Amino acid sequence: MYAALGPDVKSGDYFGPTGFNGMKGKPGKVKSKPHSYDEKIASELWDVSEKLTGEKFVL
């Protein structure tokens, strides 16, 4: 809920567990994994998502 409604949330922020290795703990702003910034992977994920849902989304 905080990621959607928090007053200090910016586009591109990532949220998740803040404890040991990002696997447990209170939720908060965290650093994203490097592959999440890969535009080729993002494009492939977008294509697969459209195929699986049967929907085309125009940006």
C-alpha positions as CSV (number, residue, x, y, z in Angstrom):
1,M,0.0,0.0,0.0
2,Y,2.8,2.4,0.8
3,A,4.4,2.0,-2.6
4,A,1.1,3.1,-4.2
5,L,0.1,5.8,-1.7
6,G,3.2,7.0,0.1
7,P,3.7,10.8,-0.1
8,D,7.5,10.5,-0.9
9,V,7.2,7.7,-3.5
10,K,8.7,8.5,-6.9
11,S,8.5,6.6,-10.2
12,G,11.1,3.9,-10.3
13,D,11.3,3.4,-6.5
14,Y,11.4,-0.2,-5.3
15,F,9.9,-1.5,-2.1
16,G,10.4,-4.7,-0.3
17,P,11.6,-6.3,2.9
18,T,14.4,-4.3,4.5
19,G,15.9,-7.1,6.6
20,F,18.5,-9.8,6.0
21,N,19.3,-10.1,2.3
22,G,15.9,-8.5,1.4
23,M,14.2,-11.7,2.5
24,K,12.5,-10.6,5.7
25,G,11.9,-7.6,7.8
26,K,9.7,-4.4,7.6
27,P,8.8,-3.1,4.2
28,G,10.6,0.0,2.9
29,K,12.4,1.5,0.0
30,V,15.1,-0.9,-1.3
31,K,17.7,-0.9,-4.0
32,S,16.6,-2.8,-7.1
33,K,18.6,-5.6,-8.7
34,P,20.8,-4.5,-11.7
35,H,18.8,-6.6,-14.2
36,S,15.6,-4.6,-13.4
37,Y,17.2,-1.7,-15.3
38,D,17.9,-3.8,-18.5
39,E,15.7,-2.4,-21.3
40,K,16.0,-5.6,-23.4
41,I,14.7,-7.7,-20.6
42,A,11.9,-5.2,-19.9
43,S,10.9,-5.3,-23.6
44,E,10.9,-9.1,-23.6
45,L,8.8,-9.2,-20.4
46,W,6.3,-6.8,-21.9
47,D,6.0,-8.9,-25.1
48,V,5.4,-12.1,-23.1
49,S,2.9,-10.4,-20.8
50,E,0.9,-9.3,-23.9
51,K,0.9,-12.7,-25.4
52,L,-0.1,-14.4,-22.1
53,T,-3.0,-12.0,-21.4
54,G,-4.1,-11.6,-25.0
55,E,-4.1,-7.8,-24.6
56,K,-2.1,-5.2,-26.5
57,F,-1.1,-2.1,-24.5
58,V,0.0,1.0,-26.3
59,L,2.3,3.4,-24.5
